[in-house]
Amino acid sequence: MKITDIVYGEEEINEPILIELINSPPIQRLKEISQWGIVDENYHKKGFSRFDHSVGVLILLRRLNAKIEEQVAGLLHDASHTAFSHVIDWVFEDSTNENYQDKTLLKTLEKTEISSILKKYGFSPQKIAELEEFSLLEQPTPNLCADRVDYSLREILHMHSIEDAKKIFEDLKNVGGKIILNSLESAELLAKYYVYMNRNHWGEDKAKAHFYIFANILKRALSKKIITIEDMMKTDNEILNILKKSRDENIIFGLGLLKNGFSLKKTESRGVILKNKFRYIDPEFIHNNKIVRLSEASKEYKDILDKERQYFSVKQEFLIIPIK
């Protein structure tokens, strides 16, 4: 199987287990799940799919010489994502953790055909679901990991600079099972992009308002039994079509608000509090044959982190105003 990826280029995959998993319905379903949680027609930025990200993580792990078990875990790490991805965390009012899919991963692996594929090749669904055991795939903040690096590179490439995304990728190294950058320049480049993307996309008020509105649409649909929680394992557009046909005034109004646009006005009361999440990385890089963390080597970056941490600590209320 040959895959052409927008970030990493061509990758030849010959391992039968990977080919079978990629072609399995649960992974193919991810082609219809938006990475950012809301489909392009109802969101203010163009996105990419969870499938693109999952295969990207697989390829990145291969380029970093990860063992086959970790490659399998990387490919499957998002298999449990519901329709609209992290919007489900807002539905369950856990928007600052965004870990619903992690808590349901093992169940997804066990109840779908993924389980039989894994067992056929001698892999345990239970072990694959323990993502924190794979040090290249997942790391606690602020370390780099394949999951975090791939979605960052993919957004840098989509929205900012192909050249910068390629430069960062080419400077990544596997050092003792951890992802390290080969230079201060690349560490600063990736870290500053990450800060920018959190301030101007993932953590921006407009994005959070989109999530808030859509989460309330889904809450209404669930409470009115227009959809069930089991339906959330369908695709984005399958659920969206059900919502559009619901004839529920509140749901139709909310969808119109997302599609036609809205503005946000700060207020002292009666508004919506959009929860903040301070996301950051503090990459390690190689300097004079030693591994150094960026904030220890760059006062500028340390100051940037202090500023961002303060910015995201302030709670604000907003009125959501339809654009007529």
Secondary structure, 3 states (H helix, E strand, C coil): CEEEECCCEEEECCCHHHHHHHHCHHHHHHHHCECCCCCHHHCCCCCCEHHHHHHHHHHHHHHCCCCHHHHHHHHHCCCCCCCCCCHHHHHCCCCCCCCHHHHCHHHHHHHCCHHHHHHHCCCCHHHHCCHHHCCCCCCCCCCCCHHHHHHHHHHHHHHCCHHHHHHHHHCEEEECCEEEECCHHHHHHHHHHHHHHHHHHHCCHHHHHHHHHHHHHHHHHHHCCCCCCHHHHCCHHHHHHHHHCCCCHHHHHHHHHHHHCEEEEEECCCCEECCCCCCCCCCEEEECCEEEEHHHHCHHHHHHHHHHHHHCCCCCEEEEEECC
